Amino acid sequence: MKAHRCVLQKMQKIKVVIVGMGNVGRYVLQAVRESEDVQVVGIVELPERVTQIASQFNDLPVTSDIDQLEKPDVAILAIDKPSGAERCVEIPF
């Protein structure tokens, strides 16, 4: 009987973009950063809040245009109000 050798490959991290960085977004960011399998590649926020949010999270790119970020595998909509649907972006998967 032939023995089979199993080679485990390290999986690539799941690339995540967080849309919205209010209270919900901050909890999402904290949870995602605690995961070894996930990498936050950026934050999408309203144009008038980009500078403010970028100054708080200088280790992540912050933009109002998702096309300026590395292509994500997943986008998490961290919007706490129904009116937030207007903020949704087209995700280029």
N, C-alpha and C positions, 0 to 999 in steps of 0.2 A: 504494500500500500504506500502510495506516495504522500509525503508530508507537504502540506501547503504552507507557505510563508505569508503571513498577513502583514502588510505594511500600512500603518495608519498615517494619513496625511493630515497636517494641520489645516483646519478649515479657515477660509478667509473670514474676516469679520464682516458682519452685516453693516452696510453703510446707511446711516439714518440722517434725515433732515427733520428738524422740529419746526413746525409752522406755528408761530405764536409763542411769545415768551412772557406771558403774564404769570399768574399764580400757577395755573395748570402746567404751562410750559416749564416752569422751574422745577416742579416735582417730576415731570417727565425726564428732564435733563439729568436730574440727580439719579433717578432709577436707571437710566440708560448708561450713565457713567459707571455705575456699579457692576454692570454686566461685562464679562470678559469677551463675549462674543459679538459685541456691538460697538461701532465707532460712530460718533456724531461728526458729520462732515460739514454741518452748518446750521444756521438758524435763518428762517424767513420771517420777516416782520414788516409791519406797515412802514412806508417810506419815512413818515415823520418820526418814527421811533428807532430807526436803524442806528443813528449815532449814539443815542442813549444806551441802547442794548449792547452795542459793540463795545462801549466803554466799560460795561459790567462784565463782559465775557470776551476779554481780549485774546483768549486762546482759541476762539472759534470764529470763522468768517460769519458775518451777519449781513444780510442783504434783503432787499424787497423783491429781488428777481432770482428765482430758483435756478435759472439758466446760468447764473454766475458761479454756482457751486459745483463741486464734484458730483457726478451723477449718483444719486442715492439708489439703494435697493428698496428702501421703505421711507415714506413720509408720514410722520405722526402729526395729525392735526390736533394741536393742544389749545383749542379754542373753547372758552367756557360759556359763550353766549350763542343763542340761535342766530343772531345777526352776523355771527362770525363767518357764515357761509359766503358772504360777500368777499371775504379775505382769501378764500381758497384759491390755490394756484393750480395751473396745469402742470402735472408732474411728468417730466419727459422720460418715461421708463423705456 
